[in-house]
Amino acid sequence: MGCIVTLILSLCAAPHVSDAQQWGKVHRIGWLAGRAIADAATPENYEAFLQGLRALGYVEGQNLVMVRRDAAGQLDQLPALATELVRLPVDVIVTTGGVPATRAAMQVTTTIPIVMAEVGDPVGTGLVASLAQPGGNVTGVGGLAPDVIGKRLQLLKEAAPLVRRVAVLYHPPFPATVLGLREAQAAAPALGLTVLPMEVSTPDEFDDAFATIVKLGADALLIAGGPFASAHRQRILDWPATHRLPTACNDRQFAEMGCLIAYYASEAQYFKRAADYVDKILKGTKPGDLPVEQPTKFELVINLKTAQALGITMPPSLLLLAAEVIR
């Protein structure tokens, strides 16, 4: 009788076992990344995703195996890497780094669920039928909320009221940057701005693009973002610094390296929410039945050192809005 009581007490005192663990089942999650491994945000985002999974009861080495495939910015490698994950196989593929990674996964499987951790416009780029009802085997978190590019332009204009002609640096192979250009073109007239599209498909085209920016008389630069821009941050930012052009960017790392203003959705939220999607799918929900979410939290970072170097007096109203001011 004492043994039975002891057993009952030990069971009651045992830590709660999450449904995610499913009594010893090991889940294999594929991670398909398009951006460069050296990108400062990559390890932080991956850790945010793992933290989200841990909170739901998934622990590497116990009931979770992560299989990573990183294209390191070489987007043409993504189809082969996606094929590797499918052949293993994995239970779910999580894609990061935008549209190319998700599209590569979609091309090699219509059955394995795909969770997008960050995609600029999943509807506009044809990845899902709609946000509310994505259908197929793809769902997740979209990375481009409506009007975010317009807001970036507005902040740039508030910081530098004399700006009139804004060059928008975009990378056509990365569809989200093309959509970003279109948003900028739509928002510019109301702000009294003219947008000058600057297409850069390969690193060899930077010099020509920069020369064109000078020729057209641009007095500011907006970087549309994407893995390509992230991989060439230093080269991109060195140029406007030399030519004294205020620049608006799409992530904190750009601001740390000298961009005047960065306005972006907090990336950690993408990856923690992606973990929630993975959990629901592993518990039986079909990806096509899970609505795609858009980011809701945005951060403004201002580089005051850059402002001072450009002779810009940053309005107090902007400084109060900033989540961080780099001095």
C-alpha positions in Angstrom: 0.0 0.0 0.0 2.9 2.4 0.9 4.4 1.8 -2.5 1.1 2.7 -4.2 0.9 5.9 -2.2 4.5 6.8 -3.0 3.9 6.1 -6.7 0.7 8.3 -6.8 2.6 11.1 -5.0 5.5 10.9 -7.3 3.2 11.2 -10.3 1.5 14.2 -8.9 4.8 15.9 -8.2 6.2 15.1 -11.6 6.7 18.1 -13.9 3.9 18.7 -16.4 4.6 17.0 -19.7 3.5 19.2 -22.6 1.2 17.8 -25.3 4.0 18.8 -27.7 6.2 16.0 -26.3 3.5 13.4 -27.2 5.1 10.9 -24.8 8.5 10.5 -26.4 7.8 11.3 -30.0 10.7 13.1 -31.6 9.8 15.8 -34.1 12.2 16.7 -36.9 12.0 20.4 -38.0 13.7 21.6 -41.1 15.1 25.2 -41.1 15.7 26.7 -44.5 17.4 30.1 -44.5 18.2 32.3 -47.4 20.1 35.1 -45.7 23.8 35.0 -45.0 24.9 33.1 -41.9 27.2 36.1 -41.1 24.1 38.3 -40.9 24.0 39.5 -37.3 20.2 38.8 -37.1 20.5 35.2 -38.1 21.6 33.6 -34.8 19.3 35.9 -32.8 16.3 34.9 -34.9 17.1 31.2 -34.7 17.4 31.5 -30.9 14.1 33.3 -30.7 12.5 30.5 -32.6 14.0 27.9 -30.3 12.9 29.9 -27.3 9.3 29.8 -28.7 9.5 26.0 -29.1 11.0 25.5 -25.6 8.0 27.5 -24.1 5.8 25.0 -25.8 7.6 21.9 -24.5 10.0 21.1 -27.3 13.6 20.5 -26.3 16.5 19.7 -28.6 17.9 16.3 -27.8 14.7 15.1 -26.2 11.7 15.5 -28.4 13.1 17.8 -31.1 15.7 17.6 -33.8 16.5 20.7 -35.8 17.9 20.2 -39.3 19.4 23.5 -40.6 20.2 24.3 -44.2 21.5 27.8 -44.8 22.1 29.3 -48.3 24.4 31.9 -46.8 23.0 34.5 -49.2 23.4 32.3 -52.3 19.8 32.1 -53.2 20.4 29.8 -56.2 21.3 27.1 -53.7 17.9 27.1 -52.0 16.2 24.5 -54.3 18.9 21.9 -53.6 18.8 22.6 -49.9 15.1 22.3 -49.8 15.3 19.0 -51.6 17.7 17.7 -48.9 15.2 18.5 -46.2 12.3 16.8 -48.0 14.4 13.7 -48.6 15.4 13.3 -44.9 12.4 13.8 -44.4 11.3 16.5 -41.9 7.9 17.0 -40.3 7.7 20.8 -40.9 9.9 23.2 -42.9 10.4 26.7 -41.4 11.6 29.2 -44.0 13.4 32.4 -43.3 15.0 35.1 -45.3 11.9 36.0 -47.4 10.2 34.7 -50.5 13.0 32.7 -52.2 13.3 30.2 -49.4 9.6 29.6 -49.2 9.2 29.3 -52.9 12.1 26.8 -53.1 10.4 24.7 -50.4 7.0 24.9 -52.3 8.7 23.7 -55.5 9.8 20.4 -53.9 6.9 19.5 -51.7 3.1 20.0 -51.6 2.7 17.7 -48.6 5.2 18.7 -45.9 3.9 21.8 -44.1 5.8 25.0 -44.6 5.9 27.8 -42.0 7.1 31.2 -43.2 9.0 33.0 -40.5 9.3 36.3 -42.5 8.0 37.0 -45.9 7.4 40.5 -47.2 4.0 40.0 -48.9 3.0 36.4 -49.1 -0.2 37.2 -51.1 1.4 39.7 -53.5 4.2 37.3 -54.3 1.8 34.3 -54.8 2.8 32.2 -51.9 -0.7 32.0 -50.4 -4.2 32.6 -51.7 -5.1 35.0 -48.9 -4.0 35.9 -45.4 -7.2 34.6 -43.9 -7.3 31.3 -45.9 -3.8 30.6 -47.2 -4.8 27.1 -48.5 -2.2 24.5 -49.6 0.7 23.6 -47.3 2.0 27.1 -46.5 1.3 29.5 -43.7 3.2 31.6 -41.2 4.1 35.2 -40.5 4.2 37.9 -43.2 7.0 40.4 -42.8 5.6 43.5 -44.6 2.7 45.2 -42.9 0.7 47.6 -45.1 2.2 51.1 -45.4 5.5 50.3 -43.6 7.5 51.6 -46.6 5.4 54.8 -46.6 6.0 55.2 -42.9 9.7 54.9 -43.5 9.5 57.6 -46.1 7.5 59.8 -43.8 10.1 59.5 -41.0 12.9 60.3 -43.4 11.0 63.4 -44.5 10.4 64.5 -40.9 14.1 64.0 -40.2 15.3 65.8 -43.3 12.5 68.2 -44.5 14.5 69.5 -47.4 14.6 66.0 -49.1 12.7 65.9 -52.4 14.2 63.1 -54.5 14.6 59.7 -52.9 16.5 56.9 -54.6 15.1 53.5 -53.7 17.7 50.7 -53.9 16.0 47.4 -54.6 17.0 43.9 -55.7 14.6 42.4 -58.4 15.5 38.7 -57.7 14.0 39.3 -54.2 10.3 40.0 -54.8 9.6 41.8 -51.5 11.9 44.6 -52.5 10.0 45.1 -55.8 6.8 45.4 -53.7 8.6 47.8 -51.4 9.5 50.0 -54.4 5.9 50.1 -55.5 4.8 51.0 -52.0 7.3 53.8 -52.0 6.1 55.1 -55.3 2.5 55.1 -54.1 3.3 56.9 -50.8 5.8 59.5 -52.2 3.4 62.0 -53.8 1.5 62.8 -50.6 4.8 63.5 -48.9 6.0 65.8 -51.8 8.7 63.3 -52.8 9.8 61.8 -56.1 11.0 58.2 -56.1 14.0 57.2 -58.2 14.1 53.4 -58.7 17.6 52.0 -58.5 17.8 48.4 -59.5 20.8 46.3 -58.3 20.8 42.6 -59.2 24.5 41.8 -58.7 27.3 43.4 -56.7 28.9 44.5 -60.0 26.0 46.9 -60.5 26.5 49.0 -57.4 28.9 51.5 -59.0 26.6 52.2 -61.9 23.6 52.6 -59.6 25.5 55.0 -57.4 26.6 57.0 -60.4 23.0 57.2 -61.6 21.9 58.4 -58.2 24.3 61.3 -58.5 23.3 62.0 -62.1 19.6 62.2 -61.2 20.2 64.5 -58.2 18.8 62.3 -55.5 19.1 63.8 -52.1 18.2 60.8 -50.0 18.3 57.0 -50.2 15.9 54.3 -49.1 17.1 50.7 -48.9 14.3 48.3 -49.7 16.0 45.5 -47.7 16.3 41.7 -48.4 19.2 39.2 -48.0 21.2 40.8 -50.8 21.2 44.3 -49.2 22.1 42.7 -45.8 25.0 40.9 -47.3 26.4 44.2 -48.7 25.4 46.5 -45.9 28.9 48.1 -45.5 29.3 48.8 -49.2 25.8 50.3 -49.5 26.1 52.5 -46.4 29.7 53.8 -47.2 28.4 55.5 -50.3 25.6 57.7 -48.9 27.9 58.6 -46.0 30.6 59.8 -48.4 28.0 61.8 -50.4 26.1 63.1 -47.4 22.7 61.5 -48.2 20.3 60.7 -45.4 19.3 57.1 -45.6 16.3 55.1 -44.4 16.7 51.4 -43.8 14.8 48.3 -42.7 16.6 46.8 -39.8 18.6 47.7 -36.7 21.9 46.4 -38.0 21.8 49.1 -40.8 21.3 51.8 -38.2 24.2 50.5 -36.1 26.4 50.8 -39.2 25.4 54.4 -40.0 22.0 54.5 -41.5 20.2 57.6 -40.3 16.8 56.0 -39.6 15.7 52.3 -39.4 12.0 51.5 -39.1 11.1 47.8 -39.0 9.0 45.2 -37.4 10.6 43.4 -34.5 12.0 40.2 -36.0 11.9 38.3 -32.7 8.1 38.3 -32.9 8.2 36.6 -36.3 10.2 33.7 -35.1 8.4 33.2 -31.8 5.1 33.2 -33.6 6.5 30.7 -36.2 7.1 28.4 -33.2 3.4 28.6 -32.4 2.5 27.7 -36.0 4.8 24.7 -35.8 3.3 23.5 -32.6 -0.3 23.7 -34.0 0.7 21.8 -37.1 2.4 19.1 -35.2 -0.7 18.7 -33.1 -2.8 18.1 -36.3 -3.9 21.5 -37.7 -3.6 21.8 -41.4 -1.3 24.7 -42.5 -3.9 25.9 -45.0 -6.4 26.4 -42.2 -4.0 28.7 -40.2 -4.4 32.4 -41.2 -1.2 34.2 -42.0 -0.3 36.9 -39.5 1.2 40.3 -40.2 3.6 42.1 -37.8 2.0 44.4 -35.2 5.1 45.7 -33.3 7.4 48.2 -35.0 10.6 49.9 -33.8 12.3 53.1 -34.8 16.1 53.4 -34.4 17.8 56.7 -35.0 21.6 57.1 -35.5 22.2 60.5 -33.9 25.9 60.4 -34.8 25.0 60.1 -38.5 22.5 63.0 -38.1 25.2 65.2 -36.6 27.6 64.2 -39.4 25.0 65.3 -42.0 24.2 68.5 -40.2 20.7 67.3 -39.4 19.0 68.5 -36.2 16.7 65.6 -35.3 13.2 66.8 -34.3 12.5 66.0 -30.6 9.2 64.4 -31.6 11.1 61.7 -33.5 13.6 61.2 -30.7 10.7 60.5 -28.4 9.2 57.9 -30.8 12.5 56.1 -31.1 13.0 52.7 -29.4 16.7 53.4 -29.5 18.9 56.4 -30.2 22.5 55.6 -31.2 24.7 58.4 -29.9 
